[in-house]
Amino acid sequence: MSRSDSWDSWDSWDSWDSWASWNQSSRASGAPSGMSAEALTRSREGHVGLPHRKPGGALVAPGLIRSWGAGGNLPASDPRLVSRIGSDVRIQLVTAELLEELLFEPLGATPNAVRVQHRSDNTRATVIELHRPATKAFFESQAMRVESWASLRAERIPEILTQLGPQFDYWSSIANLNPAYTPYTRELIMAAMSFTSTVVQRLKYMLPVPRPADFSSRIQPVIDAPAFFAYPSGHATQAFMVARLLSLLIQQCSSGGDALLELEAQLFRQAERIATNRVVAGVHFPIDSTAGCALGLTLAELIATRGRLAQPSLVRSFDTTVFAGLETADFEPIVNPGAPVPVQPIKGKCNPTGVASGTSKSFAALFWLMTQAKREWQADGYL
């Protein structure tokens, strides 16, 4: 695996996309071993025999073994059928459902801003507006901040390397996401990350920013810069999305009381550290993390709303033109557990600008998966 395989990149998802590590059967991933295939072939030849005949000699006709619909007919599309789909395909369905309604369009006459909207009932509503710093000088100043963070590399290199892919170990250390307890919560997170990654890559393409090493030969990243643009940070976006989505899920379903405030604080502090580690590594500017924080929070709330977990999702505008001094600033979010807006990306600023409109669209796969994840936090177990 090359050093550039990172959470931002789909390359590092190869082992997760099929969930092969979760499947106990050698055939579960659809690719049996050669010995298994040969053994199954010989087994069938040895025992299948002639077709069974009913009394009178008529052959027994094939028929559905499982019950798939009333009266023996083929079923109509139904959210309950999501339970009969493999987890890797459910993740794809959830991603497709969430992406289907989104639109990405340049904002204004300049190439420095994008508005993300969702379509619903023949109307459009804003999800987030994201602005890119407009000048090369801004990022030249930010490159100096990246260089200053390099002094922490010796301390943080174990985290940097183990956070290249999905960081379940880090989230599980806070919220105990053992696969035996929370398989559907983990699947929900993977689906949410798949959706978020696609949104991030679309925005990176529309708001291209070179990597820090393109601005200064003194940065010398400790890992290869991924083969795509820097702004916004995918790690920061996904980290704050996971932190916000987990906090919403657990708060809605758990009776943990005040302990949930500490849980929420730890989730967001972990997200901040994951984002900052990418700056320490030399592959992101602090402003990438700030934008990613705003985007991740927004996408988490959108997912929660569409999955009928929480209402409403909030609309944010991250406009770098209205904040003074960002070119020399680090990523320093304000965390306020228990507040309606628990994280503000820029020292108490960048507040939500409104409430996103609802939709009559059905998100069947997402709703099914969210329902199963909620049960893992609400119930002692399943009967």
N, C-alpha and C positions, 0 to 999 in steps of 0.2 A: 504494500500500500504506500503510495507516495505521500510526501509530507503535505501536499496540497489537498489531500482528501479531508474535507472538513464538513461541519454541520451545514454550512452554506451550500455545499455541493451535494448533488444526488449520488456521486460516486460512493460516499460513505454510507449510503442507505441500502447498498446492495444486500447486506446480510440481514437487514431489518425488513426489507420490502416483502419477503416471503414468510417472515416470522419463522424461519426454519428452525431456529434454536428452541422454539416452543413446542415443536411437533415431536412426539415420541415415536411415531411410526416412520419407517424408512420411506414409505410411499406417500406420506402426507404432503410433501412438497411437490408431488407430481413427477418425481424423477427417481424411480427405484434403482437400486444397484443392479449391475449385470447379473450377479449371482441370484438376487431376489427375483428378477424377471425370468431367468431360466428356470428357477425352482417352481415359480407359479405356472409357467407354461407346462412343465412336466406334470405338475400336480393335476392341472385341468385335464390333460390328456389321459391321465391314469384313472380319473374317477368320474368324469362328466357323463359318460355313457350315452345311451340313446334317450331321446325325449320321453318324458313320462306320458303315459296314456291313461285316460279315464276309462272306467268300465264301459265296454262297448267299442273301445278302440280309438276314440277321438283324441287327438293331441291336446294337451293342456296349453292354452294360448298364453302368451306373455301378458302381464298386467302390472299396474303400479303396485308396489309393495307398501310404500308409505302412503298415508292419506294426504293427498295434495289439494283436494277441493271437494266441495259438496257434490254429491251424486256421481262421484268418480270422474268428473270433468277436470280439465286443466284449470288451475287457479288464475284468478285475476291478480294483478299487482297488489300487494298487501304489505304493510310495514312488518307484519309478523314473519314474512318470508325472509327478512334480513337475517334471522337466526339460522337460516339454512345456507348462508353464504359464508365462505371462508373469510377470516379476519383481514387478509391482505386485500381482498376484493372489497370488503366493507370500507376499508380506508380509501380506496379509489372512489367508491360511490359517494362517500362523505365529501371528499375533495371536490368532486364534480358538482355536487349539489351546491356547495358554497360558492364555487367559482362561476356557476351558471348565471348568477344574477349581477355580477360585478362588471363595471365599466371603468376603464382607465383613460383619462383624457387630459391633454395639456391644459394648464390653467393660464389664460391670458396669452399675450403675444410672445412672451419670452420662453426659452426652453428650461426654465428654472423651477417650475412648479407643476404638480400633477394633482388632479382631483380624482379620488376613487369614489364612485357612486354605485348604488344598487338600484336595479330596476324592479319595480313592483307595481302590478296593476296599471300598467301603461304610464307610470310616473317614474321619475328619477329622484333619488335623495342622496345627499352627501354622506359618506362614511368617514373620510378623512381628507384633508388637504395637506400635502407635503411639499415643502419648499427646499430647494437646494441653495446653499451659499453660492453667490453668483460670480465670485472672482477667484482667480488663481492665487492671489495674495492671501486670501482667507486660509486656504489649505497649506500654503507655505508657512504661515504662522502656526497652524495646527500641527504640522510636521515637527516643529520644535517641541511641542507638548508630547508627541509620540516618543521622540528621542529621550525626553526626560523620564519617561516611564520605563525605559529599558533597564534601569538599575534594579528593577524588581524581578528580572527574568530568572536569576538563579533560584530565588525563593519560589516562584510560581510555575516553573517549567513542568513539574508533575501535573498540575491542574491544567495547564495549557494543552498538553498532549492528551490527557484523558478526557478533555472536553471537546475534542475534534468532532466526535459524533454525538448522537443523542445522549444527554447526561442523566440517565435514569438513576445512576448511583447517587448523584448529588441530590436529586429531588427526593429519592427514597430515603436518604438519610434524615430528611426533615419530616416527611409525611408517611413513611413506611409503605412504599408502593410495592411490596413483595408480590410477585406474580401470582402466588397462591391466593392472596387476599384480594388483589385489585387487577385482574386481567383486563377487565373492560375499561377501567380508568386508564391503564397504560395504552390500550388500543385507541381510546379517545384522544390521548395526548399525541400518539403517532399520527392519527388522522388530522388533528389540528396543526401539527408541524408540517405535514405534507401540504395542506392548504396555505399555511403561512409562508412556506418556502417559495411556492409559486407566486404569491403576491409580491414577495420581496424581490424575486428575480425580475419580475415585470417592472417594478419601480427602479431597480438598479439600471435596467436597460434604458428607461426613459429619463433618468437623472444621472448620467454617467459621471463618476468621479474616479480618477486613478487612485491606486493604492499609495500608502505613505512612502514606500520605497521608490516610487516614481518621482517623488519630490526631493528626496535626500538620500545620498549614498551612505550617510552616517547611521541610518536606522537599522539596516542589516537584520531583517526579520529572522526570528528563531525557527520559523516554519515557512514553507513556500506560501506566497500570496496566492489565494485561489484564482482561477482563470476567469474571473468576472469582476465587476466593479465593486466599489467600496460602500457606496451610500444608498440606502441605510444599511447598517450592520445586520446581517441575517442572524448571527448569534444573539445579539441584543434583542432583536424583534422576537425571536422564538423563545428566549429565556423569559422575557417579561410577559409574553403570551401565556407560557406554561404557568408561571407564578400566578397570574391573574385568574386563569381558568381554574386552576386547582383551588385557589382561595375561594372563588365563587361556588365551586362544586361542594367543597367541604362545609362552607358556611351555610349553604342551603340545606344540607342533609344531616349535619352533625349536631349533637347537643353538647359540644365541648365548652360552651360558655366563654369565659375570659381567656381560656387557653388558646382559643382561635386567634386572638389578637397577636400573641407571640408567634403562632404558626404563620400568620400572614406576614409579619415582620421578617421572619427568617426566610420565607420564600422570596420576598423582594430583595433582601440583602444578598441572597445567593444569586439572583438574576443580575444584580448590579456587579457582583464579582465576576461572573461569567463574561459579561459584556466588557468589563475593564481588562480582563485577561487578554482579550483580543487586541487591545491597545498595547498592553505590555509586550505581547508577542511581536508587535510591529506591523500588523496587517490591517489595522483600522485606526481612524482618527477618533478622538473623543466625540466629535459632532455626529459621527456615524451611530454611536451608541445612543446619543440623546434622541436622534430621530427614530432609531429602532425601538426605544422605550415607548415613545408616543404611539408608534404604529402597533407594537405588540399588545399594548393595553387595549387599543381600539379593536383589534381583531379578536382578542379573547372575549370581549364583551359582545361582539357580533356573533361569534360562535355560540356563546351561552344563550343569547336571545333566540337565535334560530333553532337551538336545541330545546327551547322552552324551559331553560334552567333559570334564567333571570331576565327581568325587564326593567328598564329598557337599556339598549346599548347607547353609548355616548358618542357624539361627533367631536373630533378634535381637528385643530389646525396647527401644524408645526411650521411657523413662518420665521425663518432665520433673519428676516429683514427687520423685525420689530424688537429684537433683543440685542442690546449693546454689549460688546466685549466677548462675543462667543468665539471669536477667532483665537483667543488666548485662554479659553476656559476648558476645564476638564469636565468629565461627565459626573455630575453631582446631583442625582435626583433627591427629592424630598419624599420620605416614606412616612405615612401617617396611618397606621393600622386602624381599621374600624371606621374610617371616614368614608363618606360616599365616593370620594375620589382618593384612593389610598396612596397613589403615587403621582407626583408631578415632576416631569422630566427636567425642568430648569428652575431650580431654586424657588419653588413656589409659584412658578408661572406655567404657561402652556396649559391652562385649564380647559376643560371641555367647553365647546361653543354651543352645544345644544343636545337634543335627544334625537336619535335616529328614528325614522318612521318605521312602522311595522310592515308586515307583508302577509299576504294570504297564501303565499307559496308553501307547499308541503316539502319538508325536509325529512323524508321518511327514514333514511338510513341514519342520519345524524340524531333524530329523535329516539330511534331505537337504541342506538349506542349510548346516548346520554342517559336514557332510562336505566340501562343495565349498570352504568357507572354509578348512578345515584343509589341504586340498591346496595352497592358495596359499602357505602358510607352510612346507610340508614338501617340496615338489617344485621342481625347476628349471623345469619346464614340463610341458605335457600332450602326450601322443602321441595 
